[in-house]
Amino acid sequence: MNERIIELEEINPKDFFGAHNSTIEALKKYYPKIKIVARGTQLKIFGESALLDEFEIRLTRLIKYYNRYNKLDENSMERILTSNGKEEKAAASKRVKDVLVHGVAGRLIKPQTENQRKMVALMDKNDMLFAVGPAGTGKTYTAVALAVRALKEKEVRKIILTRPAVESGENLGFLPGDLKEKLDPYMQPLYDALRDMIPHEKLESYIEKGVIQIAPLAFMRGRTLDNAFVILDEAQNTTHNQMKMFLTRMGKSAKFIITGDPGQIDLPRKQVSGLKESLLALKDINGIAQVFLDDKDVVRHKLVRSIISAYKSIETE
């Protein structure tokens, strides 16, 4: 009798095995000739070599399904454990139409507007994308969803989310705590998006292991960002030097999204926004795309669209 040890990585075994080890019991039902022993993050399996090969393939599919949808029900298990790979792939393609991420509590994260769908399409064809538009248009949220999708599909090894630490009328120096505690509230929109898309324990584990990194833009200096999905948020508050520094961090197998709202610049009055410069300088480079969202893309409260229109009228007078 052959023995193999399978290490369960990037998942919480307690959640994956289910209440009263329901997942293990189902596996035993479909593979009665294999002895299965669960110990912590490991599965020990005993049986004939060919049968163990098949079991590992099916288990890999189950783990992939769980990672994508954050759940594993009886019907899904039956389909994955009995169908061939082509059938499962066809079923998956039907399920994922338009859906970027299956978020927490069954939440379906998908583009809501035409320009958000354009963001997705352009990111599929390019390695760098500028997504520009007013507050509430979902540009940051869609960007984070694209990053989480890429991580789940193993297209990248890590997600890096960054913002320039420019104070919008407040002074960070007067906030209590160390540097991380001062900056965490400023990075809150990025945390909020991630919490919608990744279960709490898994998110904390990703952050602890550096799979997901959230840091101010200054921390990017000197780095080469390989195999990463990188998002620069609030890019309208970058200077010329900061934007150039960030864009030249791009390493192999990397994807970059730069989001910003030119109407909310918090730089000193005479300082030119690095976002505005880069939109002009890079607009004709192959592999770099730009999408411009507007008030029709606002997905917050309906009043936000009216507020943006009202401010637009007085700011252009």
C-alpha positions in Angstrom: 0.0 0.0 0.0 1.4 3.4 -1.0 1.4 6.4 1.3 1.4 10.1 0.3 1.3 13.3 2.3 -0.6 16.3 0.8 0.1 19.7 2.3 -2.9 22.1 2.2 -1.5 25.5 1.4 -3.2 28.9 1.3 -6.4 27.6 2.8 -7.8 27.2 6.3 -8.1 23.4 6.8 -10.8 23.8 9.4 -13.0 25.7 6.9 -12.1 23.5 4.0 -12.8 20.2 5.8 -16.1 21.6 6.9 -18.3 21.0 10.0 -17.6 17.5 11.5 -15.1 16.9 8.7 -17.9 16.8 6.1 -15.5 17.2 3.2 -13.3 14.3 4.4 -16.4 12.1 4.8 -17.5 13.0 1.2 -14.1 12.1 -0.1 -14.2 8.8 1.7 -17.6 8.1 0.1 -16.3 8.7 -3.4 -13.0 6.9 -2.8 -13.8 4.0 -0.4 -10.5 2.2 -1.4 -8.4 5.0 -0.1 -7.6 5.5 3.5 -7.7 9.3 4.3 -6.3 10.8 7.5 -6.5 14.5 8.2 -3.9 16.0 10.6 -3.7 19.8 10.8 -2.7 21.2 7.4 -1.9 17.7 6.0 -3.8 14.9 4.4 -2.3 11.4 4.6 -3.6 9.1 2.0 -3.0 5.4 1.6 -3.9 3.2 -1.4 -2.9 2.0 -4.9 -0.7 4.4 -6.8 -3.1 5.0 -9.8 -6.0 5.7 -7.4 -3.9 8.1 -5.4 -3.0 10.0 -8.6 -6.6 10.5 -9.5 -7.5 11.5 -5.9 -4.8 14.2 -5.9 -6.1 15.6 -9.2 -9.7 15.8 -7.8 -8.5 17.3 -4.5 -6.6 20.0 -6.4 -9.9 20.9 -8.3 -11.8 21.0 -5.0 -9.2 23.3 -3.5 -9.2 25.6 -6.6 -13.0 25.8 -6.4 -12.9 26.6 -2.7 -10.3 29.3 -3.2 -12.3 30.9 -6.0 -15.8 30.8 -4.4 -15.0 30.7 -0.6 -17.3 27.8 -0.1 -17.7 24.1 -0.9 -21.2 22.6 -0.9 -22.4 19.1 -1.5 -23.6 19.6 -5.1 -20.3 21.3 -6.1 -18.3 18.4 -4.5 -20.3 15.8 -6.4 -19.8 17.6 -9.7 -16.1 18.1 -9.2 -15.5 14.5 -7.9 -17.5 12.8 -10.7 -17.2 15.0 -13.8 -14.2 15.1 -16.2 -12.0 18.2 -16.4 -13.7 19.5 -19.6 -17.2 19.4 -18.1 -16.1 21.2 -15.0 -14.3 23.8 -17.0 -17.4 24.4 -19.1 -19.6 24.7 -16.0 -17.1 27.1 -14.5 -17.1 29.4 -17.6 -20.9 29.7 -17.3 -20.6 30.6 -13.6 -18.0 33.2 -13.9 -19.5 35.3 -16.7 -18.9 38.9 -15.8 -18.0 37.9 -12.2 -14.5 39.0 -11.2 -14.5 37.5 -7.6 -16.8 35.5 -5.5 -16.5 37.5 -2.3 -17.3 37.1 1.3 -20.8 35.6 2.2 -21.5 34.7 -1.4 -21.1 38.3 -2.7 -20.6 38.5 -6.4 -18.1 41.1 -7.4 -18.6 42.2 -11.0 -18.3 45.4 -13.0 -21.4 47.5 -12.6 -21.1 50.1 -15.5 -19.9 50.2 -19.1 -16.6 51.9 -18.1 -15.9 49.5 -15.3 -16.4 46.7 -17.9 -14.0 48.6 -20.2 -11.5 48.6 -17.3 -11.7 44.8 -17.2 -11.4 44.3 -20.9 -8.4 46.7 -21.2 -6.6 45.1 -18.3 -7.0 41.7 -20.0 -5.1 43.1 -23.0 -2.6 45.4 -21.4 0.0 45.3 -18.6 -0.7 48.9 -17.4 -3.9 50.8 -17.1 -4.8 54.3 -16.0 -8.3 54.5 -14.7 -9.3 58.1 -14.1 -12.6 59.6 -12.8 -14.5 61.2 -10.0 -15.2 59.8 -6.5 -17.7 56.9 -6.3 -17.2 55.6 -9.9 -15.8 52.2 -8.6 -12.4 52.6 -10.2 -10.4 51.5 -7.0 -12.9 48.8 -6.2 -12.8 47.3 -9.7 -9.0 47.5 -9.7 -8.8 45.6 -6.4 -11.2 43.0 -7.7 -9.0 42.5 -10.8 -6.0 42.1 -8.5 -7.7 39.5 -6.3 -8.8 37.6 -9.3 -5.3 37.5 -10.7 -4.0 36.3 -7.3 -6.7 33.6 -7.1 -5.9 32.4 -10.6 -2.2 32.3 -9.7 -1.4 34.8 -12.5 0.6 36.8 -9.9 2.2 35.9 -6.6 1.3 39.0 -4.7 -0.8 42.1 -4.6 0.7 45.5 -3.7 -1.6 48.4 -3.0 -0.2 51.9 -2.5 -1.1 55.5 -2.1 0.8 58.8 -1.9 0.6 59.9 1.8 -0.6 63.4 1.0 -2.8 65.0 3.7 -6.2 66.3 2.4 -6.4 69.2 4.8 -5.4 67.1 7.8 -1.9 66.7 9.4 -0.8 63.1 9.9 1.8 64.2 12.4 -0.8 65.0 15.0 -2.5 61.5 14.8 -1.6 59.1 17.7 0.4 56.0 17.2 3.4 54.8 15.2 3.8 55.2 11.4 1.6 52.2 10.6 -1.2 53.3 13.0 -1.1 56.8 11.5 -1.3 55.5 7.9 -3.8 52.6 8.3 -6.8 54.9 8.4 -5.6 56.6 5.2 -5.3 53.2 3.5 -8.8 52.2 4.8 -10.6 52.2 1.4 -8.2 49.5 0.2 -8.7 47.4 3.3 -12.5 47.8 2.9 -12.4 46.5 -0.7 -10.2 43.5 0.3 -12.5 42.6 3.2 -15.5 42.3 0.7 -13.5 39.9 -1.4 -11.3 37.8 0.9 -12.4 36.0 4.1 -11.0 37.7 7.3 -8.6 34.9 8.3 -7.2 34.4 4.9 -6.8 38.1 4.4 -4.9 38.4 7.7 -2.7 35.5 6.7 -2.0 37.0 3.2 -1.0 40.4 4.9 1.2 38.6 7.5 3.0 36.6 4.8 3.4 39.6 2.5 1.2 38.1 -0.2 -0.8 41.3 0.1 1.1 44.5 0.9 -0.5 47.8 1.6 1.9 50.7 2.0 2.5 54.4 1.3 4.1 55.2 -2.1 7.4 56.2 -0.5 7.9 52.6 0.5 8.1 51.6 -3.2 11.4 53.4 -3.8 14.2 51.1 -4.8 12.0 48.0 -5.3 11.5 45.9 -8.4 8.0 44.6 -8.4 8.0 41.2 -10.2 5.1 38.7 -10.5 2.8 41.3 -8.8 -0.5 43.1 -9.4 0.2 46.6 -8.2 -2.4 49.4 -7.7 -1.5 53.0 -7.2 -4.6 54.7 -5.8 -5.2 58.5 -5.4 -2.5 59.0 -8.1 -3.6 62.6 -8.6 -1.6 63.4 -5.5 1.7 62.2 -6.9 4.5 64.5 -7.9 6.4 64.2 -11.2 9.3 62.4 -9.4 6.9 60.1 -7.4 5.0 59.0 -10.5 8.2 58.4 -12.5 9.7 56.4 -9.6 6.5 54.3 -9.3 6.1 53.5 -13.0 9.7 52.4 -13.3 9.3 49.8 -10.4 7.5 47.5 -12.9 9.2 44.1 -13.0 8.6 40.9 -14.9 5.1 39.4 -15.1 3.7 42.5 -13.4 0.3 44.3 -13.9 -0.1 47.9 -12.9 -3.3 49.9 -12.4 -3.1 53.6 -11.6 -6.3 55.2 -10.4 -7.0 58.9 -9.6 -9.4 61.8 -9.7 -7.8 65.0 -11.2 -10.6 67.0 -9.6 -9.4 66.2 -6.1 -5.7 67.2 -6.1 -4.4 67.9 -2.5 -0.9 68.9 -3.6 0.4 72.4 -2.9 -1.1 74.9 -5.4 2.0 75.3 -7.7 2.8 71.6 -7.7 2.0 69.8 -11.0 0.1 66.4 -10.6 2.2 63.4 -11.7 -1.1 61.8 -12.9 -1.9 64.6 -15.4 1.7 64.5 -16.8 1.7 60.7 -17.2 -1.7 60.7 -19.0 -0.2 63.0 -21.6 3.3 61.5 -21.8 2.3 57.8 -22.0 -1.0 57.9 -24.0 0.6 56.5 -27.2 2.7 53.7 -25.7 1.6 50.2 -26.7 0.7 48.1 -23.7 -0.5 51.1 -21.6 -4.2 51.8 -21.7 -6.4 54.6 -20.4 -10.1 54.6 -19.4 -12.0 57.7 -18.2 -14.9 57.2 -15.9 -17.5 59.9 -15.3 -20.6 60.7 -13.3 -22.6 58.1 -15.2 -20.4 55.5 -13.5 -21.1 56.5 -9.9 -22.2 53.5 -7.9 -22.6 55.1 -4.5 -25.7 56.9 -3.2 -27.7 58.5 -6.0 -27.0 62.0 -4.5 -23.3 61.6 -5.2 -23.9 61.9 -9.0 -25.8 65.1 -8.4 -23.1 66.4 -6.1 -20.4 65.8 -8.7 -22.4 67.5 -11.4 -23.0 70.5 -9.1 -19.4 70.9 -8.3 -18.4 70.5 -11.9 -20.6 73.4 -12.9 -19.1 75.8 -10.3 -15.5 74.6 -10.9 -15.7 75.4 -14.6 -17.2 78.9 -14.2 
